[in-house]
Amino acid sequence: MAEKKTETLDFDALLENYDEEQALKTLSSALEPNVIVVEGDAVAKFPDGSIYRLPLTFSIDDADALKEIDGDDAVEQMRKLFSRLCGETASKALMAEPFQSVSAFANRYFELFQKVNQASLGESQASLR
């Protein structure tokens, strides 16, 4: 909810050289978590310093459970995905992060997950030749 702030701000001076595209680019960059692969997990460091790990491999049972989230909206899908893969406590903490950061992490996670699947599929097909 927006609040009326009583801070002193020279709005007109800020508006003189205002570049919305640059302001949004800066904000987006500040919200983006850094994501690396460590020991088979996607590990993300969020802007506030919090670190979260999600496995890039999981069981058929996990895959079946995750199929059930297809009909949910994006937020509910993320909530269920994180709850299933990183546990309730970590999931609650992760869902308290800024939506844009969590969404960026989810997108990056699925990119990495897809790369792992493609790499293993390529190795499987190569071994059949």
Backbone as XML, in Angstrom:
<?xml version="1.0"?>
<chain id="A" units="angstrom">
  <residue number="1" name="MET">
    <atom name="N" x="0.846" y="-1.173" z="0.000"/>
    <atom name="CA" x="0.000" y="0.000" z="0.000"/>
    <atom name="C" x="0.894" y="1.239" z="0.000"/>
  </residue>
  <residue number="2" name="ALA">
    <atom name="N" x="0.584" y="2.192" z="-0.813"/>
    <atom name="CA" x="1.370" y="3.417" z="-0.895"/>
    <atom name="C" x="1.075" y="4.304" z="0.308"/>
  </residue>
  <residue number="3" name="GLU">
    <atom name="N" x="2.131" y="4.900" z="0.816"/>
    <atom name="CA" x="1.982" y="5.812" z="1.941"/>
    <atom name="C" x="2.439" y="7.200" z="1.524"/>
  </residue>
  <residue number="4" name="LYS">
    <atom name="N" x="1.836" y="8.182" z="2.133"/>
    <atom name="CA" x="2.269" y="9.557" z="1.902"/>
    <atom name="C" x="3.498" y="9.791" z="2.758"/>
  </residue>
  <residue number="5" name="LYS">
    <atom name="N" x="4.603" y="10.170" z="2.108"/>
    <atom name="CA" x="5.840" y="10.408" z="2.836"/>
    <atom name="C" x="6.039" y="11.903" z="3.000"/>
  </residue>
  <residue number="6" name="THR">
    <atom name="N" x="6.632" y="12.260" z="4.107"/>
    <atom name="CA" x="6.858" y="13.677" z="4.388"/>
    <atom name="C" x="8.322" y="14.052" z="4.240"/>
  </residue>
  <residue number="7" name="GLU">
    <atom name="N" x="9.081" y="13.239" z="3.494"/>
    <atom name="CA" x="10.502" y="13.546" z="3.331"/>
    <atom name="C" x="10.680" y="14.754" z="2.415"/>
  </residue>
  <residue number="8" name="THR">
    <atom name="N" x="11.811" y="15.396" z="2.557"/>
    <atom name="CA" x="12.135" y="16.527" z="1.715"/>
    <atom name="C" x="12.880" y="16.001" z="0.496"/>
  </residue>
  <residue number="9" name="LEU">
    <atom name="N" x="12.313" y="16.234" z="-0.660"/>
    <atom name="CA" x="12.894" y="15.731" z="-1.889"/>
    <atom name="C" x="12.698" y="16.787" z="-2.966"/>
  </residue>
  <residue number="10" name="ASP">
    <atom name="N" x="13.782" y="17.156" z="-3.622"/>
    <atom name="CA" x="13.680" y="18.120" z="-4.709"/>
    <atom name="C" x="13.276" y="17.372" z="-5.978"/>
  </residue>
  <residue number="11" name="PHE">
    <atom name="N" x="11.991" y="17.120" z="-6.065"/>
    <atom name="CA" x="11.440" y="16.327" z="-7.153"/>
    <atom name="C" x="11.728" y="16.953" z="-8.514"/>
  </residue>
  <residue number="12" name="ASP">
    <atom name="N" x="11.589" y="18.258" z="-8.612"/>
    <atom name="CA" x="11.808" y="18.940" z="-9.894"/>
    <atom name="C" x="13.255" y="18.787" z="-10.367"/>
  </residue>
  <residue number="13" name="ALA">
    <atom name="N" x="14.200" y="18.845" z="-9.442"/>
    <atom name="CA" x="15.610" y="18.679" z="-9.808"/>
    <atom name="C" x="15.865" y="17.239" z="-10.276"/>
  </residue>
  <residue number="14" name="LEU">
    <atom name="N" x="15.264" y="16.276" z="-9.618"/>
    <atom name="CA" x="15.414" y="14.884" z="-10.024"/>
    <atom name="C" x="14.805" y="14.648" z="-11.407"/>
  </residue>
  <residue number="15" name="LEU">
    <atom name="N" x="13.735" y="15.327" z="-11.677"/>
    <atom name="CA" x="13.018" y="15.142" z="-12.935"/>
    <atom name="C" x="13.799" y="15.690" z="-14.132"/>
  </residue>
  <residue number="16" name="GLU">
    <atom name="N" x="14.675" y="16.666" z="-13.913"/>
    <atom name="CA" x="15.416" y="17.288" z="-15.011"/>
    <atom name="C" x="16.220" y="16.289" z="-15.838"/>
  </residue>
  <residue number="17" name="ASN">
    <atom name="N" x="16.961" y="15.414" z="-15.194"/>
    <atom name="CA" x="17.806" y="14.455" z="-15.911"/>
    <atom name="C" x="17.297" y="13.025" z="-15.760"/>
  </residue>
  <residue number="18" name="TYR">
    <atom name="N" x="16.020" y="12.901" z="-15.514"/>
    <atom name="CA" x="15.440" y="11.588" z="-15.256"/>
    <atom name="C" x="15.433" y="10.708" z="-16.500"/>
  </residue>
  <residue number="19" name="ASP">
    <atom name="N" x="15.919" y="9.490" z="-16.341"/>
    <atom name="CA" x="15.937" y="8.510" z="-17.419"/>
    <atom name="C" x="15.266" y="7.245" z="-16.868"/>
  </residue>
  <residue number="20" name="GLU">
    <atom name="N" x="13.997" y="7.083" z="-17.203"/>
    <atom name="CA" x="13.237" y="5.958" z="-16.655"/>
    <atom name="C" x="13.846" y="4.614" z="-17.029"/>
  </residue>
  <residue number="21" name="GLU">
    <atom name="N" x="14.280" y="4.478" z="-18.259"/>
    <atom name="CA" x="14.875" y="3.216" z="-18.702"/>
    <atom name="C" x="16.097" y="2.865" z="-17.857"/>
  </residue>
  <residue number="22" name="GLN">
    <atom name="N" x="16.949" y="3.855" z="-17.605"/>
    <atom name="CA" x="18.141" y="3.620" z="-16.789"/>
    <atom name="C" x="17.767" y="3.329" z="-15.335"/>
  </residue>
  <residue number="23" name="ALA">
    <atom name="N" x="16.769" y="4.044" z="-14.814"/>
    <atom name="CA" x="16.328" y="3.815" z="-13.434"/>
    <atom name="C" x="15.802" y="2.393" z="-13.258"/>
  </residue>
  <residue number="24" name="LEU">
    <atom name="N" x="15.017" y="1.912" z="-14.218"/>
    <atom name="CA" x="14.481" y="0.552" z="-14.149"/>
    <atom name="C" x="15.570" y="-0.490" z="-14.341"/>
  </residue>
  <residue number="25" name="LYS">
    <atom name="N" x="16.528" y="-0.199" z="-15.205"/>
    <atom name="CA" x="17.649" y="-1.109" z="-15.423"/>
    <atom name="C" x="18.474" y="-1.248" z="-14.141"/>
  </residue>
  <residue number="26" name="THR">
    <atom name="N" x="18.709" y="-0.151" z="-13.466"/>
    <atom name="CA" x="19.455" y="-0.159" z="-12.210"/>
    <atom name="C" x="18.709" y="-0.936" z="-11.133"/>
  </residue>
  <residue number="27" name="LEU">
    <atom name="N" x="17.401" y="-0.699" z="-11.037"/>
    <atom name="CA" x="16.584" y="-1.410" z="-10.053"/>
    <atom name="C" x="16.562" y="-2.906" z="-10.346"/>
  </residue>
  <residue number="28" name="SER">
    <atom name="N" x="16.368" y="-3.264" z="-11.597"/>
    <atom name="CA" x="16.332" y="-4.668" z="-11.993"/>
    <atom name="C" x="17.644" y="-5.362" z="-11.657"/>
  </residue>
  <residue number="29" name="SER">
    <atom name="N" x="18.740" y="-4.698" z="-11.946"/>
    <atom name="CA" x="20.059" y="-5.250" z="-11.648"/>
    <atom name="C" x="20.255" y="-5.443" z="-10.143"/>
  </residue>
  <residue number="30" name="ALA">
    <atom name="N" x="19.759" y="-4.506" z="-9.368"/>
    <atom name="CA" x="19.897" y="-4.587" z="-7.908"/>
    <atom name="C" x="19.057" y="-5.720" z="-7.314"/>
  </residue>
  <residue number="31" name="LEU">
    <atom name="N" x="17.997" y="-6.121" z="-7.996"/>
    <atom name="CA" x="17.110" y="-7.184" z="-7.501"/>
    <atom name="C" x="17.526" y="-8.576" z="-7.966"/>
  </residue>
  <residue number="32" name="GLU">
    <atom name="N" x="18.421" y="-8.641" z="-8.932"/>
    <atom name="CA" x="18.812" y="-9.913" z="-9.540"/>
    <atom name="C" x="19.725" y="-10.716" z="-8.609"/>
  </residue>
  <residue number="33" name="PRO">
    <atom name="N" x="19.317" y="-11.947" z="-8.253"/>
    <atom name="CA" x="20.206" y="-12.777" z="-7.441"/>
    <atom name="C" x="21.322" y="-13.362" z="-8.312"/>
  </residue>
  <residue number="34" name="ASN">
    <atom name="N" x="22.472" y="-13.602" z="-7.713"/>
    <atom name="CA" x="23.552" y="-14.295" z="-8.403"/>
    <atom name="C" x="23.311" y="-15.789" z="-8.224"/>
  </residue>
  <residue number="35" name="VAL">
    <atom name="N" x="23.364" y="-16.545" z="-9.315"/>
    <atom name="CA" x="23.076" y="-17.973" z="-9.261"/>
    <atom name="C" x="24.254" y="-18.744" z="-9.847"/>
  </residue>
  <residue number="36" name="ILE">
    <atom name="N" x="24.732" y="-19.741" z="-9.083"/>
    <atom name="CA" x="25.806" y="-20.615" z="-9.540"/>
    <atom name="C" x="25.398" y="-22.066" z="-9.280"/>
  </residue>
  <residue number="37" name="VAL">
    <atom name="N" x="26.110" y="-22.994" z="-9.904"/>
    <atom name="CA" x="25.871" y="-24.412" z="-9.681"/>
    <atom name="C" x="26.963" y="-24.941" z="-8.768"/>
  </residue>
  <residue number="38" name="VAL">
    <atom name="N" x="26.544" y="-25.552" z="-7.641"/>
    <atom name="CA" x="27.474" y="-26.105" z="-6.665"/>
    <atom name="C" x="26.973" y="-27.485" z="-6.256"/>
  </residue>
  <residue number="39" name="GLU">
    <atom name="N" x="27.801" y="-28.495" z="-6.495"/>
    <atom name="CA" x="27.474" y="-29.858" z="-6.076"/>
    <atom name="C" x="26.074" y="-30.298" z="-6.509"/>
  </residue>
  <residue number="40" name="GLY">
    <atom name="N" x="25.706" y="-29.984" z="-7.725"/>
    <atom name="CA" x="24.419" y="-30.408" z="-8.266"/>
    <atom name="C" x="23.233" y="-29.555" z="-7.860"/>
  </residue>
  <residue number="41" name="ASP">
    <atom name="N" x="23.486" y="-28.459" z="-7.197"/>
    <atom name="CA" x="22.413" y="-27.556" z="-6.775"/>
    <atom name="C" x="22.562" y="-26.204" z="-7.455"/>
  </residue>
  <residue number="42" name="ALA">
    <atom name="N" x="21.424" y="-25.547" z="-7.683"/>
    <atom name="CA" x="21.427" y="-24.143" z="-8.084"/>
    <atom name="C" x="21.469" y="-23.354" z="-6.779"/>
  </residue>
  <residue number="43" name="VAL">
    <atom name="N" x="22.526" y="-22.574" z="-6.599"/>
    <atom name="CA" x="22.713" y="-21.814" z="-5.371"/>
    <atom name="C" x="22.599" y="-20.332" z="-5.716"/>
  </residue>
  <residue number="44" name="ALA">
    <atom name="N" x="21.675" y="-19.662" z="-5.030"/>
    <atom name="CA" x="21.425" y="-18.250" z="-5.315"/>
    <atom name="C" x="21.765" y="-17.399" z="-4.107"/>
  </residue>
  <residue number="45" name="LYS">
    <atom name="N" x="22.473" y="-16.316" z="-4.362"/>
    <atom name="CA" x="22.708" y="-15.309" z="-3.331"/>
    <atom name="C" x="21.854" y="-14.101" z="-3.692"/>
  </residue>
  <residue number="46" name="PHE">
    <atom name="N" x="20.925" y="-13.794" z="-2.796"/>
    <atom name="CA" x="19.986" y="-12.706" z="-3.036"/>
    <atom name="C" x="20.602" y="-11.370" z="-2.610"/>
  </residue>
  <residue number="47" name="PRO">
    <atom name="N" x="20.031" y="-10.264" z="-3.080"/>
    <atom name="CA" x="20.593" y="-8.942" z="-2.774"/>
    <atom name="C" x="20.767" y="-8.668" z="-1.275"/>
  </residue>
  <residue number="48" name="ASP">
    <atom name="N" x="19.931" y="-9.270" z="-0.427"/>
    <atom name="CA" x="20.077" y="-9.047" z="1.017"/>
    <atom name="C" x="21.123" y="-9.954" z="1.652"/>
  </residue>
  <residue number="49" name="GLY">
    <atom name="N" x="21.785" y="-10.801" z="0.836"/>
    <atom name="CA" x="22.826" y="-11.687" z="1.331"/>
    <atom name="C" x="22.346" y="-13.097" z="1.644"/>
  </residue>
  <residue number="50" name="SER">
    <atom name="N" x="21.034" y="-13.332" z="1.610"/>
    <atom name="CA" x="20.503" y="-14.666" z="1.873"/>
    <atom name="C" x="20.910" y="-15.614" z="0.755"/>
  </residue>
  <residue number="51" name="ILE">
    <atom name="N" x="21.191" y="-16.869" z="1.127"/>
    <atom name="CA" x="21.604" y="-17.874" z="0.156"/>
    <atom name="C" x="20.620" y="-19.030" z="0.204"/>
  </residue>
  <residue number="52" name="TYR">
    <atom name="N" x="20.179" y="-19.464" z="-0.971"/>
    <atom name="CA" x="19.226" y="-20.567" z="-1.100"/>
    <atom name="C" x="19.771" y="-21.585" z="-2.085"/>
  </residue>
  <residue number="53" name="ARG">
    <atom name="N" x="19.490" y="-22.882" z="-1.812"/>
    <atom name="CA" x="19.921" y="-23.991" z="-2.674"/>
    <atom name="C" x="18.710" y="-24.794" z="-3.123"/>
  </residue>
  <residue number="54" name="LEU">
    <atom name="N" x="18.659" y="-25.080" z="-4.412"/>
    <atom name="CA" x="17.644" y="-25.980" z="-4.956"/>
    <atom name="C" x="18.351" y="-27.047" z="-5.773"/>
  </residue>
  <residue number="55" name="PRO">
    <atom name="N" x="17.982" y="-28.308" z="-5.581"/>
    <atom name="CA" x="18.628" y="-29.374" z="-6.345"/>
    <atom name="C" x="18.257" y="-29.298" z="-7.823"/>
  </residue>
  <residue number="56" name="LEU">
    <atom name="N" x="19.244" y="-29.547" z="-8.672"/>
    <atom name="CA" x="18.994" y="-29.575" z="-10.108"/>
    <atom name="C" x="18.614" y="-30.971" z="-10.582"/>
  </residue>
  <residue number="57" name="THR">
    <atom name="N" x="18.662" y="-31.933" z="-9.692"/>
    <atom name="CA" x="18.186" y="-33.279" z="-9.982"/>
    <atom name="C" x="17.189" y="-33.647" z="-8.900"/>
  </residue>
  <residue number="58" name="PHE">
    <atom name="N" x="16.148" y="-34.381" z="-9.290"/>
    <atom name="CA" x="15.195" y="-34.857" z="-8.296"/>
    <atom name="C" x="14.515" y="-36.120" z="-8.790"/>
  </residue>
  <residue number="59" name="SER">
    <atom name="N" x="13.786" y="-36.752" z="-7.896"/>
    <atom name="CA" x="13.200" y="-38.062" z="-8.164"/>
    <atom name="C" x="11.963" y="-37.981" z="-9.059"/>
  </residue>
  <residue number="60" name="ILE">
    <atom name="N" x="11.553" y="-39.145" z="-9.540"/>
    <atom name="CA" x="10.308" y="-39.257" z="-10.305"/>
    <atom name="C" x="9.131" y="-38.833" z="-9.422"/>
  </residue>
  <residue number="61" name="ASP">
    <atom name="N" x="9.179" y="-39.199" z="-8.135"/>
    <atom name="CA" x="8.120" y="-38.794" z="-7.204"/>
    <atom name="C" x="8.023" y="-37.270" z="-7.114"/>
  </residue>
  <residue number="62" name="ASP">
    <atom name="N" x="9.190" y="-36.605" z="-7.053"/>
    <atom name="CA" x="9.190" y="-35.140" z="-7.039"/>
    <atom name="C" x="8.605" y="-34.597" z="-8.340"/>
  </residue>
  <residue number="63" name="ALA">
    <atom name="N" x="9.006" y="-35.189" z="-9.459"/>
    <atom name="CA" x="8.504" y="-34.737" z="-10.761"/>
    <atom name="C" x="6.982" y="-34.895" z="-10.836"/>
  </residue>
  <residue number="64" name="ASP">
    <atom name="N" x="6.474" y="-36.030" z="-10.336"/>
    <atom name="CA" x="5.024" y="-36.243" z="-10.322"/>
    <atom name="C" x="4.322" y="-35.190" z="-9.471"/>
  </residue>
  <residue number="65" name="ALA">
    <atom name="N" x="4.888" y="-34.909" z="-8.303"/>
    <atom name="CA" x="4.291" y="-33.909" z="-7.415"/>
    <atom name="C" x="4.314" y="-32.528" z="-8.062"/>
  </residue>
  <residue number="66" name="LEU">
    <atom name="N" x="5.378" y="-32.220" z="-8.783"/>
    <atom name="CA" x="5.495" y="-30.908" z="-9.413"/>
    <atom name="C" x="4.578" y="-30.766" z="-10.627"/>
  </residue>
  <residue number="67" name="LYS">
    <atom name="N" x="4.215" y="-31.894" z="-11.258"/>
    <atom name="CA" x="3.278" y="-31.830" z="-12.383"/>
    <atom name="C" x="1.929" y="-31.276" z="-11.934"/>
  </residue>
  <residue number="68" name="GLU">
    <atom name="N" x="1.596" y="-31.530" z="-10.695"/>
    <atom name="CA" x="0.298" y="-31.104" z="-10.178"/>
    <atom name="C" x="0.172" y="-29.588" z="-10.035"/>
  </residue>
  <residue number="69" name="ILE">
    <atom name="N" x="1.280" y="-28.863" z="-10.112"/>
    <atom name="CA" x="1.211" y="-27.410" z="-9.950"/>
    <atom name="C" x="0.944" y="-26.684" z="-11.263"/>
  </residue>
  <residue number="70" name="ASP">
    <atom name="N" x="0.855" y="-27.405" z="-12.368"/>
    <atom name="CA" x="0.671" y="-26.776" z="-13.684"/>
    <atom name="C" x="-0.502" y="-25.810" z="-13.757"/>
  </residue>
  <residue number="71" name="GLY">
    <atom name="N" x="-1.621" y="-26.129" z="-13.121"/>
    <atom name="CA" x="-2.808" y="-25.288" z="-13.235"/>
    <atom name="C" x="-2.802" y="-24.073" z="-12.328"/>
  </residue>
  <residue number="72" name="ASP">
    <atom name="N" x="-1.854" y="-24.001" z="-11.410"/>
    <atom name="CA" x="-1.813" y="-22.895" z="-10.452"/>
    <atom name="C" x="-1.250" y="-21.630" z="-11.096"/>
  </residue>
  <residue number="73" name="ASP">
    <atom name="N" x="-1.509" y="-20.480" z="-10.444"/>
    <atom name="CA" x="-0.906" y="-19.238" z="-10.938"/>
    <atom name="C" x="0.590" y="-19.250" z="-10.621"/>
  </residue>
  <residue number="74" name="ALA">
    <atom name="N" x="1.327" y="-18.305" z="-11.189"/>
    <atom name="CA" x="2.787" y="-18.290" z="-11.090"/>
    <atom name="C" x="3.276" y="-18.236" z="-9.641"/>
  </residue>
  <residue number="75" name="VAL">
    <atom name="N" x="2.636" y="-17.453" z="-8.799"/>
    <atom name="CA" x="3.069" y="-17.335" z="-7.406"/>
    <atom name="C" x="2.866" y="-18.657" z="-6.677"/>
  </residue>
  <residue number="76" name="GLU">
    <atom name="N" x="1.730" y="-19.273" z="-6.872"/>
    <atom name="CA" x="1.455" y="-20.553" z="-6.217"/>
    <atom name="C" x="2.394" y="-21.644" z="-6.741"/>
  </residue>
  <residue number="77" name="GLN">
    <atom name="N" x="2.716" y="-21.595" z="-8.026"/>
    <atom name="CA" x="3.670" y="-22.550" z="-8.586"/>
    <atom name="C" x="5.027" y="-22.411" z="-7.905"/>
  </residue>
  <residue number="78" name="MET">
    <atom name="N" x="5.500" y="-21.165" z="-7.740"/>
    <atom name="CA" x="6.785" y="-20.951" z="-7.083"/>
    <atom name="C" x="6.732" y="-21.429" z="-5.630"/>
  </residue>
  <residue number="79" name="ARG">
    <atom name="N" x="5.647" y="-21.119" z="-4.951"/>
    <atom name="CA" x="5.500" y="-21.517" z="-3.548"/>
    <atom name="C" x="5.589" y="-23.040" z="-3.409"/>
  </residue>
  <residue number="80" name="LYS">
    <atom name="N" x="4.869" y="-23.762" z="-4.254"/>
    <atom name="CA" x="4.862" y="-25.226" z="-4.189"/>
    <atom name="C" x="6.201" y="-25.819" z="-4.619"/>
  </residue>
  <residue number="81" name="LEU">
    <atom name="N" x="6.799" y="-25.249" z="-5.667"/>
    <atom name="CA" x="8.102" y="-25.728" z="-6.131"/>
    <atom name="C" x="9.139" y="-25.605" z="-5.028"/>
  </residue>
  <residue number="82" name="PHE">
    <atom name="N" x="9.245" y="-24.421" z="-4.444"/>
    <atom name="CA" x="10.260" y="-24.198" z="-3.426"/>
    <atom name="C" x="9.986" y="-25.025" z="-2.170"/>
  </residue>
  <residue number="83" name="SER">
    <atom name="N" x="8.732" y="-25.162" z="-1.814"/>
    <atom name="CA" x="8.372" y="-25.962" z="-0.645"/>
    <atom name="C" x="8.791" y="-27.417" z="-0.844"/>
  </residue>
  <residue number="84" name="ARG">
    <atom name="N" x="8.532" y="-27.940" z="-2.031"/>
    <atom name="CA" x="8.863" y="-29.341" z="-2.322"/>
    <atom name="C" x="10.373" y="-29.555" z="-2.393"/>
  </residue>
  <residue number="85" name="LEU">
    <atom name="N" x="11.103" y="-28.627" z="-3.004"/>
    <atom name="CA" x="12.519" y="-28.857" z="-3.273"/>
    <atom name="C" x="13.475" y="-28.350" z="-2.200"/>
  </residue>
  <residue number="86" name="CYS">
    <atom name="N" x="13.056" y="-27.367" z="-1.401"/>
    <atom name="CA" x="14.003" y="-26.866" z="-0.398"/>
    <atom name="C" x="13.436" y="-26.871" z="1.013"/>
  </residue>
  <residue number="87" name="GLY">
    <atom name="N" x="12.243" y="-27.413" z="1.191"/>
    <atom name="CA" x="11.679" y="-27.532" z="2.528"/>
    <atom name="C" x="10.858" y="-26.319" z="2.918"/>
  </residue>
  <residue number="88" name="GLU">
    <atom name="N" x="10.017" y="-26.536" z="3.902"/>
    <atom name="CA" x="9.055" y="-25.502" z="4.322"/>
    <atom name="C" x="9.728" y="-24.246" z="4.883"/>
  </residue>
  <residue number="89" name="THR">
    <atom name="N" x="10.735" y="-24.422" z="5.742"/>
    <atom name="CA" x="11.385" y="-23.270" z="6.384"/>
    <atom name="C" x="12.095" y="-22.385" z="5.362"/>
  </residue>
  <residue number="90" name="ALA">
    <atom name="N" x="12.915" y="-23.009" z="4.518"/>
    <atom name="CA" x="13.631" y="-22.238" z="3.493"/>
    <atom name="C" x="12.654" y="-21.634" z="2.493"/>
  </residue>
  <residue number="91" name="SER">
    <atom name="N" x="11.598" y="-22.377" z="2.172"/>
    <atom name="CA" x="10.600" y="-21.878" z="1.238"/>
    <atom name="C" x="9.924" y="-20.622" z="1.770"/>
  </residue>
  <residue number="92" name="LYS">
    <atom name="N" x="9.554" y="-20.631" z="3.047"/>
    <atom name="CA" x="8.914" y="-19.443" z="3.639"/>
    <atom name="C" x="9.852" y="-18.237" z="3.586"/>
  </residue>
  <residue number="93" name="ALA">
    <atom name="N" x="11.124" y="-18.455" z="3.903"/>
    <atom name="CA" x="12.101" y="-17.361" z="3.855"/>
    <atom name="C" x="12.261" y="-16.852" z="2.425"/>
  </residue>
  <residue number="94" name="LEU">
    <atom name="N" x="12.338" y="-17.774" z="1.488"/>
    <atom name="CA" x="12.500" y="-17.402" z="0.084"/>
    <atom name="C" x="11.301" y="-16.616" z="-0.419"/>
  </residue>
  <residue number="95" name="MET">
    <atom name="N" x="10.103" y="-17.020" z="-0.017"/>
    <atom name="CA" x="8.897" y="-16.324" z="-0.471"/>
    <atom name="C" x="8.750" y="-14.940" z="0.156"/>
  </residue>
  <residue number="96" name="ALA">
    <atom name="N" x="9.542" y="-14.637" z="1.175"/>
    <atom name="CA" x="9.529" y="-13.295" z="1.772"/>
    <atom name="C" x="10.481" y="-12.340" z="1.043"/>
  </residue>
  <residue number="97" name="GLU">
    <atom name="N" x="11.288" y="-12.869" z="0.125"/>
    <atom name="CA" x="12.189" y="-12.033" z="-0.675"/>
    <atom name="C" x="11.353" y="-11.243" z="-1.689"/>
  </residue>
  <residue number="98" name="PRO">
    <atom name="N" x="11.921" y="-10.189" z="-2.275"/>
    <atom name="CA" x="11.181" y="-9.443" z="-3.296"/>
    <atom name="C" x="10.731" y="-10.354" z="-4.443"/>
  </residue>
  <residue number="99" name="PHE">
    <atom name="N" x="9.494" y="-10.170" z="-4.876"/>
    <atom name="CA" x="8.925" y="-11.005" z="-5.935"/>
    <atom name="C" x="9.834" y="-11.054" z="-7.156"/>
  </residue>
  <residue number="100" name="GLN">
    <atom name="N" x="10.372" y="-9.927" z="-7.566"/>
    <atom name="CA" x="11.205" y="-9.865" z="-8.764"/>
    <atom name="C" x="12.456" y="-10.734" z="-8.603"/>
  </residue>
  <residue number="101" name="SER">
    <atom name="N" x="13.035" y="-10.744" z="-7.408"/>
    <atom name="CA" x="14.218" y="-11.566" z="-7.151"/>
    <atom name="C" x="13.872" y="-13.048" z="-7.199"/>
  </residue>
  <residue number="102" name="VAL">
    <atom name="N" x="12.768" y="-13.415" z="-6.574"/>
    <atom name="CA" x="12.335" y="-14.815" z="-6.552"/>
    <atom name="C" x="11.999" y="-15.283" z="-7.971"/>
  </residue>
  <residue number="103" name="SER">
    <atom name="N" x="11.317" y="-14.450" z="-8.712"/>
    <atom name="CA" x="10.960" y="-14.782" z="-10.087"/>
    <atom name="C" x="12.215" y="-14.958" z="-10.945"/>
  </residue>
  <residue number="104" name="ALA">
    <atom name="N" x="13.194" y="-14.081" z="-10.774"/>
    <atom name="CA" x="14.451" y="-14.189" z="-11.529"/>
    <atom name="C" x="15.173" y="-15.486" z="-11.165"/>
  </residue>
  <residue number="105" name="PHE">
    <atom name="N" x="15.166" y="-15.848" z="-9.877"/>
    <atom name="CA" x="15.789" y="-17.097" z="-9.451"/>
    <atom name="C" x="15.057" y="-18.289" z="-10.056"/>
  </residue>
  <residue number="106" name="ALA">
    <atom name="N" x="13.735" y="-18.277" z="-10.032"/>
    <atom name="CA" x="12.962" y="-19.377" z="-10.602"/>
    <atom name="C" x="13.262" y="-19.528" z="-12.091"/>
  </residue>
  <residue number="107" name="ASN">
    <atom name="N" x="13.318" y="-18.426" z="-12.817"/>
    <atom name="CA" x="13.629" y="-18.478" z="-14.249"/>
    <atom name="C" x="15.015" y="-19.061" z="-14.491"/>
  </residue>
  <residue number="108" name="ARG">
    <atom name="N" x="15.979" y="-18.591" z="-13.710"/>
    <atom name="CA" x="17.358" y="-19.090" z="-13.859"/>
    <atom name="C" x="17.443" y="-20.567" z="-13.478"/>
  </residue>
  <residue number="109" name="TYR">
    <atom name="N" x="16.714" y="-20.962" z="-12.436"/>
    <atom name="CA" x="16.688" y="-22.358" z="-12.008"/>
    <atom name="C" x="16.206" y="-23.243" z="-13.153"/>
  </residue>
  <residue number="110" name="PHE">
    <atom name="N" x="15.101" y="-22.856" z="-13.802"/>
    <atom name="CA" x="14.567" y="-23.677" z="-14.884"/>
    <atom name="C" x="15.479" y="-23.690" z="-16.101"/>
  </residue>
  <residue number="111" name="GLU">
    <atom name="N" x="16.203" y="-22.601" z="-16.351"/>
    <atom name="CA" x="17.194" y="-22.601" z="-17.432"/>
    <atom name="C" x="18.277" y="-23.634" z="-17.141"/>
  </residue>
  <residue number="112" name="LEU">
    <atom name="N" x="18.791" y="-23.635" z="-15.915"/>
    <atom name="CA" x="19.831" y="-24.588" z="-15.529"/>
    <atom name="C" x="19.304" y="-26.016" z="-15.533"/>
  </residue>
  <residue number="113" name="PHE">
    <atom name="N" x="18.080" y="-26.205" z="-15.025"/>
    <atom name="CA" x="17.467" y="-27.524" z="-15.001"/>
    <atom name="C" x="17.356" y="-28.090" z="-16.417"/>
  </residue>
  <residue number="114" name="GLN">
    <atom name="N" x="16.937" y="-27.244" z="-17.345"/>
    <atom name="CA" x="16.808" y="-27.663" z="-18.741"/>
    <atom name="C" x="18.176" y="-28.036" z="-19.325"/>
  </residue>
  <residue number="115" name="LYS">
    <atom name="N" x="19.206" y="-27.275" z="-19.007"/>
    <atom name="CA" x="20.553" y="-27.580" z="-19.499"/>
    <atom name="C" x="21.036" y="-28.925" z="-18.960"/>
  </residue>
  <residue number="116" name="VAL">
    <atom name="N" x="20.763" y="-29.213" z="-17.687"/>
    <atom name="CA" x="21.149" y="-30.496" z="-17.107"/>
    <atom name="C" x="20.434" y="-31.624" z="-17.835"/>
  </residue>
  <residue number="117" name="ASN">
    <atom name="N" x="19.143" y="-31.464" z="-18.075"/>
    <atom name="CA" x="18.378" y="-32.498" z="-18.769"/>
    <atom name="C" x="18.875" y="-32.698" z="-20.193"/>
  </residue>
  <residue number="118" name="GLN">
    <atom name="N" x="19.161" y="-31.613" z="-20.889"/>
    <atom name="CA" x="19.651" y="-31.726" z="-22.266"/>
    <atom name="C" x="21.019" y="-32.402" z="-22.290"/>
  </residue>
  <residue number="119" name="ALA">
    <atom name="N" x="21.871" y="-32.055" z="-21.340"/>
    <atom name="CA" x="23.200" y="-32.651" z="-21.297"/>
    <atom name="C" x="23.115" y="-34.147" z="-21.021"/>
  </residue>
  <residue number="120" name="SER">
    <atom name="N" x="22.263" y="-34.547" z="-20.087"/>
    <atom name="CA" x="22.148" y="-35.971" z="-19.781"/>
    <atom name="C" x="21.466" y="-36.726" z="-20.917"/>
  </residue>
  <residue number="121" name="LEU">
    <atom name="N" x="20.528" y="-36.107" z="-21.596"/>
    <atom name="CA" x="19.875" y="-36.726" z="-22.745"/>
    <atom name="C" x="20.875" y="-36.899" z="-23.873"/>
  </residue>
  <residue number="122" name="GLY">
    <atom name="N" x="21.706" y="-35.914" z="-24.099"/>
    <atom name="CA" x="22.733" y="-35.997" z="-25.139"/>
    <atom name="C" x="23.709" y="-37.124" z="-24.862"/>
  </residue>
  <residue number="123" name="GLU">
    <atom name="N" x="24.111" y="-37.292" z="-23.597"/>
    <atom name="CA" x="25.013" y="-38.377" z="-23.231"/>
    <atom name="C" x="24.328" y="-39.715" z="-23.408"/>
  </residue>
  <residue number="124" name="SER">
    <atom name="N" x="23.054" y="-39.816" z="-23.058"/>
    <atom name="CA" x="22.322" y="-41.070" z="-23.206"/>
    <atom name="C" x="22.204" y="-41.461" z="-24.667"/>
  </residue>
  <residue number="125" name="GLN">
    <atom name="N" x="21.896" y="-40.493" z="-25.515"/>
    <atom name="CA" x="21.745" y="-40.778" z="-26.947"/>
    <atom name="C" x="23.098" y="-41.137" z="-27.571"/>
  </residue>
  <residue number="126" name="ALA">
    <atom name="N" x="24.163" y="-40.491" z="-27.116"/>
    <atom name="CA" x="25.487" y="-40.782" z="-27.646"/>
    <atom name="C" x="25.913" y="-42.198" z="-27.275"/>
  </residue>
  <residue number="127" name="SER">
    <atom name="N" x="25.530" y="-42.669" z="-26.083"/>
    <atom name="CA" x="25.921" y="-44.007" z="-25.666"/>
    <atom name="C" x="25.160" y="-45.088" z="-26.439"/>
  </residue>
  <residue number="128" name="LEU">
    <atom name="N" x="24.047" y="-44.729" z="-27.079"/>
    <atom name="CA" x="23.284" y="-45.695" z="-27.868"/>
    <atom name="C" x="23.875" y="-45.911" z="-29.250"/>
  </residue>
  <residue number="129" name="ARG">
    <atom name="N" x="24.752" y="-45.045" z="-29.669"/>
    <atom name="CA" x="25.326" y="-45.118" z="-31.035"/>
    <atom name="C" x="26.451" y="-46.102" z="-31.097"/>
  </residue>
</chain>
